[in-house]
Amino acid sequence: MNQRPRLALTLGDPAGIGPEIVLKALANLKHSQVSAKITVVGDSRQVRLAYSRLRPFSEELADPDSFEILDTKTNLEISWGHGNAASGEASFVYLDTAIARTLAGEFDAIVTSPIAKSAWKLAGHDFPGQTELLAQRCDESQFGMLFVGKSPYSGWLLRTLLATVHIPLADVPKVLTPELVERKLDLLWRSLQDDFNLSAARVAVAGLNPHSGEQGQLGREERDWLVPLLQDWQAKHPNVRVDGPIPPDTMWINPGLAWHDPAQANLGHDAYLAMYHDQGLIPVKLLAFEQAVNTTIGLPFVRTSPDRGTAFDIAGRGIASSASLEAAIALAAELTTTKWQHDRKSGTNS
């Protein structure tokens, strides 16, 4: 199949580094092996303003006349480095437009540049993040944030799914139920098959408490329901080896070795399930800050995003790295192609 994935690339918060990393990524991808048709979704005026302002700082910028822009024509007054209601409204419109056009069949996948959740709230959009807006617009209740990073040292692929996402730490034990963990395991295994073409896998599951509860002395969640749940789920899925609950402070040692040493890449699992946001993302960002990509699994199409924020403090200075966005674009193209291949093999339609 020679079809190239059609990617909608949103501009992100125009007051942040979104416009800069989009222009840099599109310039750099001209020299890469990524095969995709990319359309930037955003205000073309903001794109051109960013290009003219950044040119004195960087030669590696794509000329806005060299790529396609789906112009949202928000025409809001944006000040670089200052996220506010205007920049929040603009970034919301960019993503909402990309979702609508993708659901209508114009695009195959969405790559989202960074937004500021606080700016969305100032604009009156009460979503914890882009992931939740995507899920709502797609009418999907079973979805997850899977972070994927390929090691530049060993070639090993780190995949980390979060059981709970954008909630206060104090709420994690209330939200984290046996039913939720089982759904996340089901979602993760389906993604490993559909998106990564795996027929068997090793999955590591973190405990919630220090030392995974220390036999109930440091917390009872593991003893009361997590261990029995994992044993039951393992029995139903013979092609998956589940290890856990592993103490959270030691679970990331082997991934660190696999990431840095080709000779120890076999120590890494095919995927990791973390119980809450920072338990999974601190090690992911420590190992793979430039390579890690956030992909939303459970949607009817592929969505990826760089694992970094708006960086208002350096917006407009020409020093932001586009490496993570380039990785997100490459992964979106790769996952879309794999999805097509899987659908053809199974006789289903995307």
BELZINOR-V769773 format. One record per backbone hydrogen bond with DSSP energy under -1.0 kcal/mol. CO is the residue of the C=O (numbers start at 0). NH is the residue of the N-H. Records with the same first field share a line. If there is no record, write none. Layout:
BEGIN
CO->NH, NH
END
This chain:
BEGIN
4->36
5->107, 108
6->38
7->110
8->40
12->15
14->80
16->20
17->21
18->22
19->23
20->24
21->25
22->26, 61
23->27
24->28
27->30
28->31
36->6
38->8
39->69
40->10
41->71
42->46
43->47
44->48
45->49
46->50
47->51
48->52
49->53
50->54
53->56, 57
58->60
62->65
67->39
68->70
69->41
78->81
83->87
84->88
85->89
86->90
87->91
88->92
89->93
90->94
91->95
92->96
93->97
94->98
95->99
96->100
97->101
98->102
99->103
100->105
101->104
108->7
109->303
110->9
113->12
115->119
116->120
117->121
118->122
119->124
120->123
124->126
128->132
129->133
130->134
131->135
132->136
133->137
134->139
135->138
143->296
144->161
145->294
146->159
147->292
148->157
150->154
155->150
157->148
158->271
159->146
160->273
164->166
167->170
168->171
170->174
171->175
174->176
176->180
177->181
178->182
179->183
180->184
181->185
182->186
183->187
184->188
185->189
186->190
187->191
188->192
189->193
190->194, 195
191->197
200->240
201->269, 270
202->242
203->272
204->245
208->211
209->212
210->213
212->217
213->216
219->223
220->224, 225
221->226
224->228
225->229
226->230
227->231
228->232
229->233
230->234
231->235
236->239
238->200
240->202
242->204
245->206
246->249, 250
249->252
251->255
252->256
253->257
254->258
255->259
256->260
260->263
261->264
263->266
264->267
270->203
271->160
272->205
273->162
275->279
276->280
277->281
279->283
280->284
281->285
282->286
283->287
287->291
291->306
292->147
293->304
294->145
296->143
301->109
302->295
303->111
304->293
305->307
309->16
310->313
313->316
321->325
322->326
323->327
324->328
325->329
326->330
327->331
328->332
329->333
330->334
331->335
332->336
333->337
334->338
335->339
336->340
337->341
338->342
339->343
340->344
341->345
342->346, 347
END
